[in-house]
Amino acid sequence: MTPDKKMSTKAEQITGAVKETVGRAVGNERLTAEGRAQRADADMREAGHKAREAFRR
């Protein structure tokens, strides 16, 4: 994974976690779900990159 993609993925994970936390704090279920989905998407992307790197070795 290139450093730019890695930073982008980490930023998206952090953004999703923040949205989820803020949504829980204010009681907004939609924001909580949106943050959870965004974080899950970034987690899956990171897992895919790690799997590809494992097969290249």
N, CA, C and O atoms as a GROMACS GRO file, in nm:
protein
  228
    1MET      N    1   0.086  -0.116   0.000
    1MET     CA    2   0.000   0.000   0.000
    1MET      C    3   0.091   0.122   0.000
    1MET      O    4   0.186   0.131   0.078
    2THR      N    5   0.060   0.215  -0.087
    2THR     CA    6   0.140   0.337  -0.092
    2THR      C    7   0.112   0.422   0.032
    2THR      O    8   0.005   0.412   0.091
    3PRO      N    9   0.207   0.504   0.068
    3PRO     CA   10   0.186   0.588   0.188
    3PRO      C   11   0.062   0.677   0.177
    3PRO      O   12  -0.006   0.701   0.277
    4ASP      N   13   0.033   0.727   0.056
    4ASP     CA   14  -0.085   0.812   0.039
    4ASP      C   15  -0.214   0.735   0.065
    4ASP      O   16  -0.304   0.785   0.132
    5LYS      N   17  -0.222   0.613   0.013
    5LYS     CA   18  -0.341   0.531   0.034
    5LYS      C   19  -0.354   0.490   0.180
    5LYS      O   20  -0.464   0.485   0.235
    6LYS      N   21  -0.239   0.462   0.242
    6LYS     CA   22  -0.240   0.422   0.382
    6LYS      C   23  -0.292   0.536   0.470
    6LYS      O   24  -0.373   0.514   0.560
    7MET      N   25  -0.245   0.658   0.443
    7MET     CA   26  -0.291   0.774   0.519
    7MET      C   27  -0.439   0.800   0.494
    7MET      O   28  -0.514   0.833   0.586
    8SER      N   29  -0.481   0.785   0.370
    8SER     CA   30  -0.622   0.806   0.336
    8SER      C   31  -0.711   0.706   0.408
    8SER      O   32  -0.816   0.743   0.461
    9THR      N   33  -0.669   0.581   0.412
    9THR     CA   34  -0.747   0.478   0.479
    9THR      C   35  -0.753   0.503   0.629
    9THR      O   36  -0.859   0.491   0.691
   10LYS      N   37  -0.639   0.539   0.688
   10LYS     CA   38  -0.637   0.569   0.832
   10LYS      C   39  -0.724   0.690   0.864
   10LYS      O   40  -0.796   0.691   0.965
   11ALA      N   41  -0.719   0.792   0.778
   11ALA     CA   42  -0.801   0.911   0.800
   11ALA      C   43  -0.949   0.876   0.794
   11ALA      O   44  -1.029   0.928   0.872
   12GLU      N   45  -0.985   0.788   0.702
   12GLU     CA   46  -1.125   0.748   0.691
   12GLU      C   47  -1.168   0.665   0.813
   12GLU      O   48  -1.281   0.677   0.859
   13GLN      N   49  -1.078   0.581   0.864
   13GLN     CA   50  -1.109   0.504   0.985
   13GLN      C   51  -1.131   0.598   1.103
   13GLN      O   52  -1.225   0.580   1.181
   14ILE      N   53  -1.047   0.697   1.117
   14ILE     CA   54  -1.059   0.792   1.228
   14ILE      C   55  -1.186   0.874   1.214
   14ILE      O   56  -1.258   0.895   1.312
   15THR      N   57  -1.215   0.920   1.092
   15THR     CA   58  -1.337   0.998   1.069
   15THR      C   59  -1.461   0.916   1.104
   15THR      O   60  -1.554   0.967   1.167
   16GLY      N   61  -1.462   0.790   1.063
   16GLY     CA   62  -1.575   0.703   1.095
   16GLY      C   63  -1.590   0.682   1.244
   16GLY      O   64  -1.701   0.682   1.296
   17ALA      N   65  -1.479   0.664   1.313
   17ALA     CA   66  -1.484   0.645   1.458
   17ALA      C   67  -1.535   0.769   1.528
   17ALA      O   68  -1.612   0.760   1.624
   18VAL      N   69  -1.493   0.886   1.481
   18VAL     CA   70  -1.539   1.011   1.541
   18VAL      C   71  -1.689   1.029   1.518
   18VAL      O   72  -1.763   1.066   1.609
   19LYS      N   73  -1.734   1.002   1.395
   19LYS     CA   74  -1.878   1.014   1.365
   19LYS      C   75  -1.959   0.920   1.454
   19LYS      O   76  -2.064   0.958   1.507
   20GLU      N   77  -1.910   0.799   1.469
   20GLU     CA   78  -1.981   0.701   1.551
   20GLU      C   79  -1.988   0.747   1.697
   20GLU      O   80  -2.093   0.738   1.760
   21THR      N   81  -1.878   0.796   1.749
   21THR     CA   82  -1.873   0.842   1.888
   21THR      C   83  -1.962   0.964   1.910
   21THR      O   84  -2.036   0.970   2.008
   22VAL      N   85  -1.957   1.059   1.819
   22VAL     CA   86  -2.040   1.179   1.831
   22VAL      C   87  -2.187   1.141   1.819
   22VAL      O   88  -2.271   1.193   1.893
   23GLY      N   89  -2.218   1.051   1.728
   23GLY     CA   90  -2.355   1.006   1.713
   23GLY      C   91  -2.409   0.942   1.840
   23GLY      O   92  -2.524   0.965   1.878
   24ARG      N   93  -2.327   0.863   1.904
   24ARG     CA   94  -2.368   0.802   2.031
   24ARG      C   95  -2.385   0.906   2.140
   24ARG      O   96  -2.478   0.900   2.220
   25ALA      N   97  -2.294   1.004   2.142
   25ALA     CA   98  -2.299   1.106   2.248
   25ALA      C   99  -2.424   1.192   2.237
   25ALA      O  100  -2.482   1.230   2.340
   26VAL      N  101  -2.466   1.224   2.116
   26VAL     CA  102  -2.583   1.311   2.100
   26VAL      C  103  -2.712   1.232   2.077
   26VAL      O  104  -2.820   1.290   2.070
   27GLY      N  105  -2.700   1.100   2.067
   27GLY     CA  106  -2.818   1.017   2.049
   27GLY      C  107  -2.870   1.013   1.906
   27GLY      O  108  -2.988   0.987   1.884
   28ASN      N  109  -2.782   1.038   1.810
   28ASN     CA  110  -2.821   1.038   1.669
   28ASN      C  111  -2.785   0.902   1.609
   28ASN      O  112  -2.668   0.876   1.581
   29GLU      N  113  -2.884   0.818   1.590
   29GLU     CA  114  -2.859   0.683   1.540
   29GLU      C  115  -2.808   0.682   1.397
   29GLU      O  116  -2.727   0.597   1.360
   30ARG      N  117  -2.856   0.777   1.316
   30ARG     CA  118  -2.814   0.783   1.177
   30ARG      C  119  -2.664   0.814   1.166
   30ARG      O  120  -2.592   0.752   1.088
   31LEU      N  121  -2.618   0.909   1.246
   31LEU     CA  122  -2.477   0.945   1.246
   31LEU      C  123  -2.391   0.830   1.299
   31LEU      O  124  -2.282   0.805   1.249
   32THR      N  125  -2.442   0.761   1.398
   32THR     CA  126  -2.371   0.646   1.453
   32THR      C  127  -2.356   0.537   1.346
   32THR      O  128  -2.248   0.481   1.329
   33ALA      N  129  -2.463   0.508   1.276
   33ALA     CA  130  -2.459   0.406   1.171
   33ALA      C  131  -2.370   0.448   1.055
   33ALA      O  132  -2.297   0.366   0.999
   34GLU      N  133  -2.374   0.574   1.020
   34GLU     CA  134  -2.291   0.625   0.912
   34GLU      C  135  -2.142   0.612   0.948
   34GLU      O  136  -2.061   0.571   0.864
   35GLY      N  137  -2.107   0.646   1.070
   35GLY     CA  138  -1.969   0.633   1.115
   35GLY      C  139  -1.923   0.489   1.120
   35GLY      O  140  -1.811   0.458   1.081
   36ARG      N  141  -2.011   0.402   1.167
   36ARG     CA  142  -1.978   0.260   1.173
   36ARG      C  143  -1.954   0.205   1.032
   36ARG      O  144  -1.860   0.127   1.011
   37ALA      N  145  -2.038   0.244   0.937
   37ALA     CA  146  -2.024   0.197   0.799
   37ALA      C  147  -1.895   0.251   0.736
   37ALA      O  148  -1.825   0.178   0.666
   38GLN      N  149  -1.865   0.377   0.760
   38GLN     CA  150  -1.745   0.437   0.704
   38GLN      C  151  -1.619   0.369   0.760
   38GLN      O  152  -1.525   0.341   0.685
   39ARG      N  153  -1.619   0.343   0.889
   39ARG     CA  154  -1.505   0.276   0.950
   39ARG      C  155  -1.491   0.133   0.899
   39ARG      O  156  -1.380   0.086   0.873
   40ALA      N  157  -1.603   0.063   0.884
   40ALA     CA  158  -1.599  -0.074   0.834
   40ALA      C  159  -1.547  -0.079   0.691
   40ALA      O  160  -1.472  -0.170   0.655
   41ASP      N  161  -1.586   0.018   0.609
   41ASP     CA  162  -1.539   0.026   0.471
   41ASP      C  163  -1.387   0.043   0.468
   41ASP      O  164  -1.318  -0.024   0.392
   42ALA      N  165  -1.337   0.132   0.550
   42ALA     CA  166  -1.192   0.156   0.555
   42ALA      C  167  -1.120   0.034   0.610
   42ALA      O  168  -1.011   0.001   0.562
   43ASP      N  169  -1.178  -0.034   0.708
   43ASP     CA  170  -1.117  -0.156   0.763
   43ASP      C  171  -1.106  -0.264   0.657
   43ASP      O  172  -1.005  -0.334   0.648
   44MET      N  173  -1.210  -0.279   0.576
   44MET     CA  174  -1.209  -0.380   0.470
   44MET      C  175  -1.104  -0.346   0.364
   44MET      O  176  -1.035  -0.435   0.314
   45ARG      N  177  -1.093  -0.219   0.330
   45ARG     CA  178  -0.993  -0.177   0.232
   45ARG      C  179  -0.852  -0.208   0.284
   45ARG      O  180  -0.767  -0.256   0.210
   46GLU      N  181  -0.829  -0.178   0.412
   46GLU     CA  182  -0.698  -0.205   0.472
   46GLU      C  183  -0.670  -0.356   0.474
   46GLU      O  184  -0.557  -0.398   0.446
   47ALA      N  185  -0.768  -0.436   0.507
   47ALA     CA  186  -0.751  -0.581   0.510
   47ALA      C  187  -0.719  -0.635   0.371
   47ALA      O  188  -0.637  -0.725   0.356
   48GLY      N  189  -0.783  -0.579   0.269
   48GLY     CA  190  -0.755  -0.621   0.132
   48GLY      C  191  -0.613  -0.590   0.091
   48GLY      O  192  -0.546  -0.672   0.028
   49HIS      N  193  -0.566  -0.472   0.128
   49HIS     CA  194  -0.428  -0.435   0.097
   49HIS      C  195  -0.329  -0.524   0.170
   49HIS      O  196  -0.227  -0.564   0.114
   50LYS      N  197  -0.358  -0.555   0.296
   50LYS     CA  198  -0.269  -0.642   0.373
   50LYS      C  199  -0.265  -0.782   0.313
   50LYS      O  200  -0.160  -0.845   0.311
   51ALA      N  201  -0.379  -0.832   0.266
   51ALA     CA  202  -0.385  -0.965   0.206
   51ALA      C  203  -0.303  -0.968   0.077
   51ALA      O  204  -0.230  -1.064   0.052
   52ARG      N  205  -0.317  -0.865  -0.004
   52ARG     CA  206  -0.238  -0.859  -0.128
   52ARG      C  207  -0.089  -0.856  -0.099
   52ARG      O  208  -0.011  -0.922  -0.167
   53GLU      N  209  -0.050  -0.779   0.002
   53GLU     CA  210   0.091  -0.771   0.038
   53GLU      C  211   0.142  -0.905   0.090
   53GLU      O  212   0.258  -0.940   0.066
   54ALA      N  213   0.060  -0.979   0.160
   54ALA     CA  214   0.100  -1.108   0.213
   54ALA      C  215   0.127  -1.209   0.099
   54ALA      O  216   0.219  -1.290   0.108
   55PHE      N  217   0.047  -1.202  -0.008
   55PHE     CA  218   0.066  -1.293  -0.120
   55PHE      C  219   0.185  -1.254  -0.206
   55PHE      O  220   0.239  -1.339  -0.278
   56ARG      N  221   0.226  -1.129  -0.202
   56ARG     CA  222   0.340  -1.085  -0.282
   56ARG      C  223   0.472  -1.133  -0.222
   56ARG      O  224   0.573  -1.141  -0.293
   57ARG      N  225   0.472  -1.165  -0.096
   57ARG     CA  226   0.597  -1.206  -0.030
   57ARG      C  227   0.628  -1.350  -0.054
   57ARG      O  228   0.730  -1.399  -0.005
   0.00000   0.00000   0.00000
